[in-house]
Amino acid sequence: MREHINKAGYGEQFIHRTGHSIGTDVHANGANMDDLEIHDERRILPNSCFSIEPGIYLPDFGVRSEVNMLVRPKAAEVTGKIQREIVII
């Protein structure tokens, strides 16, 4: 994901980590999805949840997507509805 955004020329504006683990406090203490904020070599364990939420922030506006995932022993599945429309905040 980060490499794709870098190739598109937005690498310096990609200042939000790719995602994080999700627990009872939303931002859980499990593995992070990239090394933006901290170096993390932990594995994503089965039956755990994590978000995929890349964000690009330009001077006048920012764009971020969020998809929540549940990891199963042999696959991962999207939990909830996948956002397909732009929401202006």
Stockholm file with secondary structure:
# STOCKHOLM 1.0

chainA/1-89         MREHINKAGYGEQFIHRTGHSIGTDVHANGANMDDLEIHDERRILPNSCFSIEPGIYLPDFGVRSEVNMLVRPKAAEVTGKIQREIVII
#=GR chainA/1-89 SS CHHHHHHTTCGGGCCBCSCCEEETTEECSSCCSSSSSSCCCCCCCTTCEEEECCEEECSSCEEECCEEEEECSSCEEEESCCCCSCCCC
#=GC SS_cons        CHHHHHHTTCGGGCCBCSCCEEETTEECSSCCSSSSSSCCCCCCCTTCEEEECCEEECSSCEEECCEEEEECSSCEEEESCCCCSCCCC
//
